[in-house]
Amino acid sequence: MRTLLPALMTLILALAPVPTADAAHVIPDPPELSEDEEAKLAAGKLVVHKGIDDVPWKVLGVIEIAATPETVWAQILDMDTRVLDNKSAESCEVYGDTTEGGIRNLYVTMYLQVVGRPIVYHNHYRVDAAGSYMWFTLDPDKESDLVRCDGSYHVIPSPQDDAGSRLIYVLDTEPRTNLPDSLRVLMATKGLKQMLTSVKKRAEDAS
């Protein structure tokens, strides 16, 4: 039995996951939509799902864009125009841009004015170009005026238009101030709609 222990331990260590600075991500499947929701998208409207993962203010939005995925990504990643995606945003600043293991890491500071109060937060965006997917969190190395700012962008070929795209956006934010859930849902939904409609307009204008 003792002679088997070293070999057994070697096998266990070989099978154990190796911790990394950035855990591997899983690209989620696009959400299943009803016929009515598909009809809304075909009519140029957006679809919003609230309460994702049983979190009331975590929202998911879907929109159809008459532009190629490449054009849509060009607008999403154009940080100089990101202030157009949020009416409260005043400016943004890229303070880091590196690529490691096929993943592009973008570090961006956002400057907002909300009800006359300045809000600054620092996001770490991770871009998987091969998967047409980007996810983001707050940069843990910098202090932000938000407790959490998580989410993702997923661009896929449109199921409705061979020349178009479908953008799926998920947003989960938590301010440092204690707000009622209803207000947090309202703010998250408003921000999501602003982002989706802004990217849609800019991408279609660029096509």
C-alpha positions as CSV (number, residue, x, y, z in Angstrom):
1,M,0.0,0.0,0.0
2,R,2.8,2.4,0.9
3,T,4.4,1.9,-2.5
4,L,1.1,3.0,-4.1
5,L,0.9,6.3,-2.2
6,P,3.5,8.3,-4.1
7,A,1.9,7.3,-7.4
8,L,-1.6,8.1,-6.1
9,M,-0.5,11.5,-4.9
10,T,1.2,12.2,-8.2
11,L,-2.1,11.3,-10.0
12,I,-4.2,13.5,-7.7
13,L,-1.8,16.5,-8.2
14,A,-1.9,16.0,-11.9
15,L,-5.7,16.0,-12.0
16,A,-6.1,19.0,-9.6
17,P,-6.8,22.4,-11.2
18,V,-3.9,24.7,-11.4
19,P,-4.7,28.1,-9.9
20,T,-4.1,31.0,-12.2
21,A,-4.2,34.8,-11.9
22,D,-7.4,34.8,-14.1
23,A,-9.6,31.8,-13.9
24,A,-10.8,30.3,-17.2
25,H,-14.1,31.8,-18.4
26,V,-17.0,30.0,-19.8
27,I,-18.9,31.7,-22.7
28,P,-22.6,31.3,-21.9
29,D,-25.1,30.2,-24.5
30,P,-27.3,32.9,-25.9
31,P,-30.6,33.3,-24.0
32,E,-33.6,31.5,-25.2
33,L,-36.2,34.0,-26.4
34,S,-39.9,33.6,-26.9
35,E,-41.7,34.2,-30.3
36,D,-43.0,37.5,-28.9
37,E,-39.4,38.6,-27.9
38,E,-38.1,37.6,-31.3
39,A,-40.8,39.7,-32.9
40,K,-39.8,42.7,-30.7
41,L,-36.2,42.3,-31.9
42,A,-37.3,42.1,-35.5
43,A,-39.3,45.3,-35.0
44,G,-36.1,47.1,-33.9
45,K,-36.9,47.0,-30.2
46,L,-34.7,45.5,-27.4
47,V,-35.5,42.7,-25.0
48,V,-34.7,43.0,-21.3
49,H,-34.6,40.2,-18.7
50,K,-34.4,41.2,-15.1
51,G,-33.5,39.3,-12.0
52,I,-30.7,37.2,-13.6
53,D,-29.3,34.5,-11.3
54,D,-32.0,35.6,-8.7
55,V,-30.3,39.0,-8.3
56,P,-33.1,41.6,-8.8
57,W,-30.9,44.3,-10.3
58,K,-28.8,42.0,-12.5
59,V,-30.2,42.6,-16.0
60,L,-29.7,41.1,-19.5
61,G,-30.5,42.9,-22.7
62,V,-30.6,41.7,-26.3
63,I,-30.7,43.9,-29.5
64,E,-30.5,43.3,-33.2
65,I,-28.0,45.4,-35.1
66,A,-27.8,45.9,-38.9
67,A,-24.0,45.6,-38.9
68,T,-21.4,42.9,-39.0
69,P,-20.0,41.5,-35.7
70,E,-16.7,43.1,-36.6
71,T,-18.3,46.6,-36.9
72,V,-20.2,46.1,-33.6
73,W,-17.0,45.1,-31.8
74,A,-15.2,48.2,-33.2
75,Q,-17.8,50.4,-31.5
76,I,-17.8,48.5,-28.2
77,L,-14.0,48.7,-28.0
78,D,-13.7,52.3,-29.1
79,M,-13.2,53.6,-25.6
80,D,-13.1,57.2,-26.8
81,T,-16.8,57.0,-27.6
82,R,-17.8,55.0,-24.5
83,V,-19.2,58.2,-22.9
84,L,-21.9,58.0,-25.5
85,D,-23.2,54.8,-23.9
86,N,-24.0,56.4,-20.6
87,K,-25.7,59.8,-20.3
88,S,-24.1,60.2,-16.8
89,A,-20.6,59.7,-18.1
90,E,-18.3,62.7,-18.6
91,S,-15.1,61.0,-19.8
92,C,-13.1,57.8,-19.6
93,E,-9.4,57.0,-19.6
94,V,-7.6,53.8,-20.7
95,Y,-4.7,53.1,-18.3
96,G,-3.7,49.6,-19.4
97,D,-3.9,47.5,-22.5
98,T,-2.2,44.1,-22.6
99,T,-2.7,40.7,-24.2
100,E,-1.9,37.4,-22.5
101,G,-2.9,33.9,-23.5
102,G,-5.2,35.1,-26.3
103,I,-7.1,37.4,-23.9
104,R,-6.8,41.2,-24.3
105,N,-6.9,43.0,-21.0
106,L,-8.2,46.6,-21.1
107,Y,-8.2,48.8,-17.9
108,V,-10.5,51.8,-18.1
109,T,-11.4,54.5,-15.6
110,M,-14.9,55.9,-16.0
111,Y,-15.8,59.4,-14.7
112,L,-19.5,60.0,-14.1
113,Q,-21.8,62.7,-12.6
114,V,-24.9,61.2,-11.0
115,V,-27.4,63.7,-9.4
116,G,-24.5,66.2,-9.2
117,R,-22.2,63.8,-7.4
118,P,-19.0,62.6,-9.1
119,I,-18.5,58.9,-9.3
120,V,-15.3,57.2,-10.5
121,Y,-14.7,53.5,-11.0
122,H,-12.1,51.4,-12.7
123,N,-13.0,48.4,-14.9
124,H,-11.0,45.5,-16.1
125,Y,-12.3,44.3,-19.4
126,R,-11.2,40.9,-20.8
127,V,-11.7,40.4,-24.5
128,D,-11.9,36.9,-26.0
129,A,-11.8,37.8,-29.7
130,A,-12.0,34.2,-30.8
131,G,-15.2,33.7,-28.8
132,S,-16.6,37.1,-29.7
133,Y,-17.1,37.7,-26.0
134,M,-15.9,40.3,-23.4
135,W,-16.5,40.2,-19.7
136,F,-15.6,42.8,-17.0
137,T,-15.2,43.4,-13.3
138,L,-13.9,46.2,-11.2
139,D,-10.1,46.4,-11.0
140,P,-9.3,45.1,-7.5
141,D,-6.0,47.1,-7.5
142,K,-7.8,50.4,-7.6
143,E,-10.5,51.9,-5.3
144,S,-13.8,52.6,-7.0
145,D,-16.9,54.4,-5.9
146,L,-18.8,51.2,-6.7
147,V,-18.9,47.9,-4.7
148,R,-19.4,45.9,-7.9
149,C,-19.5,46.4,-11.6
150,D,-19.7,43.0,-13.4
151,G,-21.0,42.1,-16.8
152,S,-20.4,40.9,-20.3
153,Y,-20.8,41.6,-24.0
154,H,-21.5,38.8,-26.4
155,V,-21.8,39.4,-30.2
156,I,-23.2,36.7,-32.4
157,P,-24.4,36.5,-36.0
158,S,-28.0,37.6,-36.1
159,P,-30.5,34.6,-36.3
160,Q,-32.8,37.0,-38.2
161,D,-30.4,38.7,-40.7
162,D,-27.5,37.1,-42.4
163,A,-25.7,40.4,-42.6
164,G,-26.5,41.5,-39.1
165,S,-25.5,40.9,-35.5
166,R,-27.1,40.2,-32.2
167,L,-25.6,41.9,-29.1
168,I,-26.2,40.4,-25.7
169,Y,-25.3,42.5,-22.7
170,V,-25.3,41.6,-19.0
171,L,-24.9,44.2,-16.2
172,D,-24.7,43.8,-12.4
173,T,-23.7,46.9,-10.4
174,E,-23.8,47.7,-6.8
175,P,-23.3,51.3,-5.5
176,R,-21.8,52.1,-2.1
177,T,-24.9,53.9,-1.1
178,N,-27.8,51.9,0.2
179,L,-30.6,52.1,-2.3
180,P,-34.0,50.3,-2.5
181,D,-34.0,47.3,-4.8
182,S,-36.7,48.9,-7.0
183,L,-34.4,51.9,-7.6
184,R,-31.4,49.8,-8.3
185,V,-33.4,47.7,-10.9
186,L,-34.6,51.0,-12.5
187,M,-31.1,52.4,-12.7
188,A,-29.6,49.1,-14.1
189,T,-32.3,48.8,-16.7
190,K,-31.9,52.4,-17.8
191,G,-28.1,52.0,-18.1
192,L,-28.5,48.8,-20.0
193,K,-30.9,50.3,-22.5
194,Q,-28.7,53.4,-23.1
195,M,-25.7,51.2,-23.8
196,L,-27.5,48.9,-26.2
197,T,-29.2,51.6,-28.2
198,S,-26.0,53.7,-28.4
199,V,-23.9,50.8,-29.7
200,K,-26.7,49.9,-32.2
201,K,-26.8,53.5,-33.6
202,R,-23.1,53.9,-33.8
203,A,-22.5,50.5,-35.5
204,E,-25.3,51.0,-38.0
205,D,-24.1,54.5,-38.8
206,A,-20.6,53.1,-39.4
207,S,-21.9,50.4,-41.8
